[in-house]
């Protein structure tokens, strides 16, 4: 009986250790200065897509779908600040 309990305890401990290994820390946003033009484009448009922007280019529609739901890409707060920062880095890096 002792051997059985010890085996169960070892399995439980292993499951706990394995379970904690599966829990990832929240991803920290990459600073725009470290991003390529493609990454900057994606990050900016991901924010617009989350806010219902009506995409017109084939590239954006292929990546994010057509969008078009309220608030139709109207950004506020931290999202507006993040897009402004990304656009500044796109300009600084000569991105198209």
Legacy VTK file of the C-alpha trace (Angstrom):
# vtk DataFile Version 3.0
C-alpha trace
ASCII
DATASET POLYDATA
POINTS 96 float
0.000 0.000 0.000
2.813 2.416 0.837
4.390 1.791 -2.567
1.074 2.556 -4.325
0.603 5.834 -2.421
4.184 6.859 -3.116
3.693 6.151 -6.824
0.497 8.225 -6.900
2.202 11.081 -5.083
5.083 10.999 -7.562
2.648 11.090 -10.493
0.713 13.953 -8.886
3.890 15.912 -8.283
4.962 15.318 -11.884
1.562 16.498 -13.115
1.827 19.671 -11.041
5.323 20.366 -12.330
4.251 19.660 -15.905
1.160 21.844 -15.477
3.173 24.810 -14.318
5.504 24.367 -17.256
2.535 24.800 -19.576
1.488 28.112 -18.068
3.262 30.809 -20.027
3.927 34.308 -18.834
1.973 36.994 -20.680
3.727 38.089 -23.845
5.397 41.454 -23.599
4.824 43.671 -26.609
7.904 44.103 -28.749
9.122 47.677 -29.028
8.467 49.103 -32.506
12.134 50.106 -32.878
12.963 46.383 -32.951
10.345 45.481 -35.594
10.703 45.037 -39.337
8.434 46.938 -41.729
6.278 43.824 -42.112
5.948 43.424 -38.352
5.063 47.088 -37.936
2.401 46.807 -40.666
0.921 43.704 -39.048
0.916 45.151 -35.522
-0.750 48.392 -36.674
-3.404 46.650 -38.737
-4.098 44.090 -36.015
-5.219 46.993 -33.821
-7.406 48.399 -36.589
-8.899 44.935 -37.259
-9.784 44.536 -33.585
-11.697 47.814 -33.900
-13.661 46.986 -37.049
-11.713 48.947 -39.650
-13.011 48.394 -43.212
-9.896 47.134 -45.007
-9.529 48.060 -48.657
-6.213 46.488 -49.712
-6.036 42.861 -50.797
-3.151 42.238 -48.396
-5.058 43.477 -45.343
-8.302 41.742 -46.343
-6.415 38.458 -46.842
-4.786 38.770 -43.419
-7.625 40.213 -41.311
-10.827 39.834 -43.338
-12.979 42.718 -44.497
-13.690 44.078 -40.989
-16.435 46.700 -41.127
-18.092 46.689 -37.730
-18.505 49.428 -35.120
-16.454 51.426 -34.211
-15.128 51.096 -37.814
-11.478 51.612 -36.896
-12.006 54.594 -34.609
-9.192 54.246 -32.057
-9.000 55.716 -28.597
-6.632 55.676 -25.657
-3.668 53.327 -25.635
-4.550 51.885 -29.050
-4.380 55.325 -30.680
-1.046 55.983 -28.945
0.334 52.593 -30.033
-0.706 53.146 -33.684
0.862 56.635 -33.629
4.099 55.170 -32.292
4.083 52.381 -34.908
3.425 54.885 -37.707
6.320 57.020 -36.497
8.648 53.985 -36.669
7.265 53.033 -40.093
8.127 56.531 -41.316
11.528 56.533 -39.627
12.375 53.136 -41.199
11.145 54.125 -44.662
8.390 51.510 -44.715
5.844 51.728 -47.541
LINES 1 97
96 0 1 2 3 4 5 6 7 8 9 10 11 12 13 14 15 16 17 18 19 20 21 22 23 24 25 26 27 28 29 30 31 32 33 34 35 36 37 38 39 40 41 42 43 44 45 46 47 48 49 50 51 52 53 54 55 56 57 58 59 60 61 62 63 64 65 66 67 68 69 70 71 72 73 74 75 76 77 78 79 80 81 82 83 84 85 86 87 88 89 90 91 92 93 94 95
